[in-house]
Amino acid sequence: MAYLSNGMVSIIVVAGGKSPILAECLESVARQKQALREVIVVDNTGTAALSVHYSQLLGAARWITPGKPLSYCQSLNAAISAGSGEYVLCLNDDVVLQEDYIGQALRGFQVSARIGMVSGRILRLDKNTLDSTGLFLTPFRTARERGYGQKESGRYLKAGYIFGVCGAVAFYRRQMLEAVRAGEEYFDNSFGYFYEDLDIAWRGQRKGWRGYYIPAAIACHLRGASVREPHGCGKPFARLYLRREFKRNIRRNRYAMILKNESLWPRLLHLPLAAAYDLAVWLFMICRKPAAIRAAVARSWRC
């Protein structure tokens, strides 16, 4: 598919029907000041109820209602393929954008033609706690959201280069998405949920694309509303509150990402650190959730 520059922004919202702030999310999309935009909503509720309820709010939005719920990666791939924007903003349904988010964030792409990813300053709903000011690859080969859980103190008010962008509010140049596409997949469908944002950032970096942070672009995120048990939304230590169907993904996808993106010698170099991280996670889980560990071991034994 030939790439055509048109200046338009495709806003993609993946709606699973479990977010308590979905209405606020869609309202914030409708309020964006950026004129050239298209809105695509992937409705994974299994019904057309969302399009009926919110069609007037979003006007000429395009609704994708699959026959069965899609994973996050599948949803994004379907919407990106259906869109035509030069820039693509991928949103979880637990995110609320400030009115000028898109206009501010677009400034990041103007820094260089090789900027393929832009992050704004992502806060928690209380607006006093940071959620992400950019995504980074750690020596442990895990994802680090810079500023995660820290009190907002004005520390990250300088624009600059980052490794990648948080998947909840992920802004991409379509040229980069086309450059990393494998067949019909921009995001790796086998990932489903988790680490898909770090994986695509790593793939982009390997092809010469870079990420950039614009602190004036502000959004709020109710972390975990899409994938955690309701009582765990916004709390630290996400693994303690993940719904059962997602717990396996977070472990598997990390290793899949490393195998895909890192050559043998760097992988061996970081292996001790990666193993130390895994050990720390298991010790933490054993201390905090021993019943869950016993249940996981029992299931593995039965298999």
N, C-alpha and C positions, 0 to 999 in steps of 0.2 A: 504493500500500500504506500503510495507516494505521500510524503509529508507536505502539507500546505500550511503556510503561516497565515493566520487570519486575525490574531489578536484576541480571540474569544476565550473566555474561561468556562470550562465545563465543571460544574459543581456536582459532585456525586455524594449522595447520602445513602448509606446502607442501613436500612431500618429492619430491626428484628422483632419489634413489638414489645420488647422488655424494658426499654429505657423509660424512666419516669419523666424525662425532660424532652421527649421527642417533639412535642409541640413547640417548646422554646427553641429547639434546634432548627426546626423548619421555619419558624418565624424569623430567626436571625439570618437565615439564608435569604428569605424574601426581602429583608431590609437592606441587603448589601447595596452600596452606592455604585458599584461598578456596573456600567451600562451594558457592555458587551458580555453577556453570559448566557449559559443554558443550564438548566437544573434537571438532573436525572436522579430519580429515587428508585432504589431497588427494594421492593417490598417483600420481605421474607416472612411475613406473617402467615402466608398461605391463603390469604383472601385478598379481595380488592378493597377492603374496608378503608385502608389508609388513603387511597386515591380518592375515594368518595368523600372522605372527611376533610382532606386537606387540599383538594384540587383548586378550590377558590383562592386559598391563601397563596399557593404557588403559581397560579396562573397557567402559563403554557408549559409547565413542567412535563417531562416525559417519565412515565412510570413503567418499570420493568417488574412484572409479577410472574415469577417462575412457577412452574407446576409444583415444585417442592422447594423448600428453603435451600439456598445456596450458602456455601461457606463464605467467609469474608473475601478471600482471594477470588473465588469464582464470581462473586457479586461485582467486585471491582473490575475484573476482566470483561465481564459482560457490558458494564456501563461505559468503560473506556472505549471499547470497540464501537459502541452505539453513539458515542459523542464525537464532536468535531472541533473542540476547543484546542487552541495552541497551548493552553495551560490547563492542568487538570487538578482540581482540589478535591481530595478524597476525605470524606468525613464519617466518623462514627455517629450514631444517633444520640450520643450522650455529650455532644459538644455544642456550645453556644458561641457564635462569633460576634465580635463588636462590628458596628455598622461599616467601618472602613477597613475591615480585616483584609479583604482581597486587594483593595487599592494600595494599602501599605505593603502587603507582602509582595506584590508585583515589582516593587522597587528592587527586591533582591535579585530578580532575574535580569535586571538592567545592569547589574555590576559587571557581568561578563556573559558572553554567549555560551560559556561552558558551565554556567550555573544551571544544574538540572533539578535541584530540590531546594525548597525554601521553607523555613520554619518561622513562625511567629513566637511570641512569648505566651506560653500556654499556662494558665492558672487553674487552680481548683475553683469550685463554685463559690467558696468563701472570698475569693479575690485577694486573699492574704497569703496564700500558699502556692508555691510554684509547682507545676506538674512537669513541664519540659521547656528547656530553652535550646533544644537541639539534641540529636541522637548521636552517640559515639560508640565505637567498638572498643571494648576493654581488653587488656592483656589476658583476661580470663576467657576471652571469646564469648562475652555476654554483651547485652545491650545496656548502655548507661544513658538515662535521660538526665541531662545536665540540670541541676537545680531541683531534682525530684524531691518533693516533700519539704523543701526548705521554705522558711518564711520569706515573703517578698520584702526585700530590703534595698532594692535598687542595685544589686550587685551585677546583674546581667543586662545592663542597659546599653551595651556597646555592640553594634552590628559586627558580624565577622563570619569567617568560614567555620563550618561544622561538617561532621561526617555524613549525617543523614537527618531524616525528619521523623518525628513521632507519627505512627500510623493512624492515630486518632484524628489528626489534622495535617494531612500530608499533601503538600503542594508540589506538583511536578511540571516540568516542561515536557510537552509531548514528544519532542525530539529525543529526549533521554529515554522515555518509555519505549519508543520505537527501537532505539538502539539496543535495549536489553531484552526485547521481546524474544521469546522462544516459541516458535509456531504461533499459536493463537493466544499464548499466555504472556501477559506483562508481569503479573505476580505469579509465583509458582503455585498452581492449584493444589499440589500435594501438601502444602503447608497448612491450608485451611485457615487457621488462626495462629497468631504469635510468630514473632521473628520475621514475618513477611516484610516488615518495614526495614529492618536491618539487612536482610538478604538483598532487597532491591537496591538499597543504598550501596552495599558492597559491590554488587554487580555494576552499578553505575560508576563508582569510583574506579573500578578496573578498566572501564572504557574511557576514562578521562573526564568524567563529569564530576561536579563538586556541589556541595551543599552550602547554603548561606542562611544566616540568622538575621531577622529584622525584628528588633524588640518593640517597635511601634505597632506591629500587627498583633493584636491581643485577642485571645479566645479563652473560654473557660471549659473545663472538662470534668465531668463526674466520673472519675476513673473507675472502671470496672463495671459500669452499669450494664454493659452488653454481655459480659461473660462471667460475672461473679454472682454468688448468692446475694439476695437483696441486702442482708445485714452487713455485707462486706464492702459495699460501694464506698469508694473514697478512702478506705483504710489502708495502712501500709501492709507489707508482706502479702502480696497478691495471691501467692500459692495457697495460702490458708483458706481462701474464700472462693477459689475457682469452682465453677460447676464441674461435675465429674467428667463430662464429655471433653473438657478442655485440658485436663491435667496431663494427659499423655502427650498432647501436642507440644506443650512448652518444652518438654525434655527432648522429644524426637527432633523437633524443628531446629533446635540449636545445633545438634550434631550434623543434621542435613545441610545446614547453612555453611558450617565449617568445611565439610567435605566438598561442597560445591565451589567454594570461593577461595580457599587457601591451598597453596601448593604444599608439597610434602615436607620440605625442610622447615618452613615457618610453622607448620602444623605440629611437627615434633618438638620444636622449640617451645611452643606454648602449651604442650600437653601437660606438663606438671602443674601449671597454673590452672588449667581447665579442670584437672582432676581434683585439685585442692578446692576449687569452687564447688564441685559436685559433692565432695565430702562435707563441706560446710553446710550446704543446703540440706543434705540428709540428716545431719546432726540437729540442725535447727528444727526440721520437721518432726524428728523423733521426740524432741523436747516439747514442742508445741502441739503436735497432733499425733500422738502415739496410736490412737485408735485408727486413724486414717492409714497410717503406715502398715498396721497389722492387716487391715482389710485389703490393701494393695498387694501385700505379700501373699495373702490367702488366695486372691484372684489369680496371681501369677502361678502359684503352685497347682491350682486346679487346671490351668491351661497346660 
